[in-house]
Amino acid sequence: MPVVITLIRRYLVARLALPLAGRAMGAAGRRLEASRGPGAVSSGLQKGSRLLSRRARRADDERG
């Protein structure tokens, strides 16, 4: 039974948490860049957002 719970938890993280985290990081990066101009932190947040959204899309493609 613990194996099933672990699989469900991984699925939920990949399906829900990663895309939400990516959107939040992108929004924070854009807001920071709008207020302070381009910088390392805003750039890093936006790159992280793109990475997470790419990873979430790839997981969707693998599932079907």
Phi and psi in degrees as a GROMACS rama.xvg file:
@    title "Ramachandran Plot"
@    xaxis  label "Phi"
@    yaxis  label "Psi"
@TYPE xy
-61.0364  -29.6477  PRO-2
-65.4345  -41.1302  VAL-3
-64.0956  -42.5468  VAL-4
-63.9579  -40.537  ILE-5
-63.3477  -42.3758  THR-6
-64.1456  -41.9099  LEU-7
-64.3917  -41.9028  ILE-8
-62.888  -44.6408  ARG-9
-61.966  -41.3017  ARG-10
-61.8355  -45.1727  TYR-11
-65.5255  -38.7637  LEU-12
-63.468  -46.4603  VAL-13
-67.3015  -34.2159  ALA-14
-85.2873  -34.1431  ARG-15
-114.593  -51.6434  LEU-16
-71.6469  -41.8495  ALA-17
-64.175  -46.9183  LEU-18
-62.6116  -38.0541  PRO-19
-66.7002  -40.8055  LEU-20
-64.7836  -38.9169  ALA-21
-63.1984  -43.3759  GLY-22
-64.6691  -41.2304  ARG-23
-64.7537  -41.4553  ALA-24
-64.9453  -41.017  MET-25
-64.3287  -43.0371  GLY-26
-65.0809  -41.7657  ALA-27
-64.865  -40.9353  ALA-28
-64.0029  -43.347  GLY-29
-66.0388  -40.6706  ARG-30
-65.1331  -42.4951  ARG-31
-65.0032  -41.41  LEU-32
-67.7843  -34.8986  GLU-33
-67.7191  -35.486  ALA-34
-86.5645  -34.7733  SER-35
-116.77  -5.35883  ARG-36
89.5647  171.078  GLY-37
-63.8285  141.258  PRO-38
-160.024  179.48  GLY-39
-66.5702  -39.3563  ALA-40
-69.9012  -47.5714  VAL-41
-64.6501  -37.937  SER-42
-65.3024  -42.7706  SER-43
-63.2807  -40.8004  GLY-44
-63.7211  -41.9808  LEU-45
-69.1606  -37.4695  GLN-46
-65.362  -41.4958  LYS-47
-62.3462  -38.4234  GLY-48
-62.6947  -44.4294  SER-49
-64.1641  -39.5678  ARG-50
-62.63  -46.2766  LEU-51
-66.277  -40.1023  LEU-52
-68.2871  -36.7168  SER-53
-64.4256  -42.0978  ARG-54
-66.5887  -38.6334  ARG-55
-67.6022  -40.219  ALA-56
-64.7273  -40.6758  ARG-57
-63.9006  -38.6867  ARG-58
-65.463  -38.2858  ALA-59
-64.7742  -41.3462  ASP-60
-64.4468  -36.741  ASP-61
-69.075  -29.7445  GLU-62
-78.4031  -24.1515  ARG-63
